[in-house]
Amino acid sequence: MKINSISASKDTEEKLSLAYEESDDFLNLPQNKIGAVCAFCFCDGKFVLVNNAGKWEPVAGHVEKGESADSALVREVKEEANMKVLRHFPLASLYFKDGDYFMTQYLCITEPYGDFVFDPDGEVTEIKMVDFYDIPKYFSKGDSSRLTLDRCKSVLDKIKLIY
């Protein structure tokens, strides 16, 4: 499914024009335009949200120069939540028209390395484990968030994990 949507910028609350498209892989995307990743982390029957600059959200971050989206995903989950990605499943891509880049979204099955202590970048101050149906209480960025959560549920059902 592909839709055009509007989302609020995390930093400025400015409205961003984007295109959302579900995908089972990201091979069709121009790899040099994948600028960010987002991880809907599932651990011990709960979803992981991070408090990033006072806002609850899934783990997310930028792809560094010379880094693949998959490598960025693993790095960001470790940095922001101190968790290891055991398996990951592509969910959807967001194409940000104004910035001409893609954010790839994944469902990640994770386990903790240990307790969350700190984010090396200093942006994430705490993490929270929440039930699937409680996620919208903490964050919602419009139609694309609802669609991504529906897709998470679908993938979890397919791989027989309970949420």
C-alpha positions as CSV (number, residue, x, y, z in Angstrom):
1,M,0.0,0.0,0.0
2,K,1.3,3.5,-0.9
3,I,-0.2,6.7,0.5
4,N,0.8,10.3,0.7
5,S,0.7,11.8,4.2
6,I,1.7,14.7,6.4
7,S,3.8,14.3,9.5
8,A,5.2,16.6,12.1
9,S,8.9,17.2,12.3
10,K,10.3,15.9,15.6
11,D,12.4,19.0,16.2
12,T,10.2,21.9,14.9
13,E,6.7,20.5,14.7
14,E,6.8,21.7,11.1
15,K,4.5,19.7,8.8
16,L,6.4,17.4,6.4
17,S,5.1,15.9,3.2
18,L,5.9,12.2,2.9
19,A,5.0,9.1,1.0
20,Y,4.5,5.9,2.9
21,E,4.9,2.5,1.2
22,E,4.8,-1.0,2.8
23,S,7.6,-3.3,1.7
24,D,9.0,-6.8,2.5
25,D,12.4,-5.5,1.4
26,F,14.1,-2.3,0.5
27,L,16.1,-3.5,-2.5
28,N,14.0,-1.3,-4.8
29,L,15.0,1.9,-3.0
30,P,18.0,4.0,-4.1
31,Q,20.4,2.9,-1.3
32,N,22.2,6.2,-1.4
33,K,19.0,8.0,-0.4
34,I,18.2,5.9,2.7
35,G,19.0,8.6,5.2
36,A,17.4,7.2,8.4
37,V,16.1,4.0,10.0
38,C,13.3,3.4,12.5
39,A,13.1,0.3,14.7
40,F,9.9,-0.9,16.3
41,C,11.7,-3.1,18.8
42,F,9.8,-6.1,20.3
43,C,11.4,-7.6,23.5
44,D,9.9,-10.1,25.9
45,G,6.3,-9.4,24.7
46,K,6.5,-5.7,24.9
47,F,7.6,-2.8,22.6
48,V,10.5,-0.6,23.4
49,L,10.0,3.2,23.3
50,V,12.8,5.7,24.0
51,N,12.5,9.2,25.5
52,N,14.3,11.3,22.9
53,A,14.4,15.0,23.8
54,G,11.3,14.7,25.9
55,K,9.3,12.7,23.4
56,W,8.5,9.0,23.4
57,E,9.1,7.3,20.1
58,P,10.6,4.1,18.6
59,V,14.3,3.8,18.2
60,A,15.4,5.9,15.2
61,G,18.5,7.6,13.8
62,H,20.5,8.6,10.8
63,V,22.5,6.4,8.5
64,E,26.1,7.5,8.6
65,K,28.2,8.0,5.5
66,G,29.4,4.6,4.2
67,E,27.0,2.7,6.4
68,S,24.2,0.4,5.2
69,A,20.7,0.8,6.5
70,D,20.9,-2.6,8.2
71,S,24.1,-1.7,9.9
72,A,22.6,1.6,11.0
73,L,19.6,-0.2,12.4
74,V,21.7,-2.5,14.5
75,R,23.9,0.4,15.7
76,E,21.0,2.7,16.6
77,V,19.2,-0.1,18.6
78,K,22.4,-0.7,20.6
79,E,23.1,3.0,21.1
80,E,19.6,4.1,22.0
81,A,18.2,1.0,23.9
82,N,21.2,-1.1,24.7
83,M,19.6,-4.0,22.9
84,K,20.8,-6.6,20.4
85,V,18.8,-7.1,17.2
86,L,18.1,-10.9,16.9
87,R,16.0,-10.6,13.8
88,H,14.5,-7.8,11.8
89,F,11.7,-7.5,9.3
90,P,11.1,-4.6,6.8
91,L,7.8,-2.9,7.4
92,A,7.6,0.2,5.2
93,S,9.6,3.1,3.8
94,L,8.8,6.8,4.3
95,Y,10.0,9.1,1.5
96,F,10.4,12.6,2.8
97,K,9.8,14.8,-0.3
98,D,11.2,18.0,1.2
99,G,14.6,16.3,2.1
100,D,14.7,13.9,-0.8
101,Y,15.5,10.9,1.4
102,F,14.0,7.7,2.7
103,M,13.5,6.4,6.2
104,T,13.2,2.6,6.4
105,Q,11.1,1.1,9.1
106,Y,11.6,-2.3,10.7
107,L,10.1,-4.6,13.3
108,C,13.1,-5.8,15.3
109,I,13.1,-8.8,17.7
110,T,15.5,-7.8,20.4
111,E,17.1,-8.8,23.7
112,P,18.9,-6.5,26.2
113,Y,22.7,-6.5,26.5
114,G,22.0,-5.3,30.0
115,D,20.2,-2.5,31.7
116,F,19.9,0.8,29.8
117,V,22.4,3.2,31.2
118,F,22.8,6.0,28.7
119,D,22.8,6.9,25.0
120,P,26.3,7.8,23.9
121,D,24.9,10.7,21.9
122,G,23.0,11.9,25.0
123,E,19.7,12.2,23.2
124,V,17.8,9.3,24.8
125,T,17.3,9.7,28.5
126,E,15.3,6.6,29.3
127,I,13.5,3.6,27.7
128,K,10.1,2.1,28.4
129,M,8.6,-1.3,27.7
130,V,4.9,-1.0,26.7
131,D,2.1,-3.2,25.5
132,F,1.4,-3.0,21.8
133,Y,-2.0,-1.4,22.2
134,D,-0.6,1.3,24.5
135,I,1.9,2.6,21.9
136,P,-0.5,5.2,20.5
137,K,-0.8,6.7,24.0
138,Y,2.9,7.7,23.8
139,F,3.3,8.8,20.2
140,S,1.4,9.2,17.0
141,K,2.6,10.9,13.8
142,G,-0.6,10.6,11.7
143,D,-1.6,8.0,9.2
144,S,1.8,6.5,8.6
145,S,2.2,5.6,12.3
146,R,-1.2,3.8,12.3
147,L,-0.3,1.9,9.2
148,T,3.1,0.9,10.5
149,L,1.6,-0.4,13.7
150,D,-0.9,-2.4,11.7
151,R,2.0,-3.8,9.7
152,C,3.9,-4.7,13.0
153,K,0.9,-6.6,14.2
154,S,0.6,-8.4,10.9
155,V,4.2,-9.5,10.9
156,L,4.0,-10.5,14.6
157,D,1.0,-12.6,13.8
158,K,2.8,-14.2,10.8
159,I,5.8,-15.2,12.9
160,K,3.6,-16.3,15.8
161,L,4.9,-13.9,18.5
162,I,2.4,-12.7,21.1
163,Y,2.0,-9.0,21.7
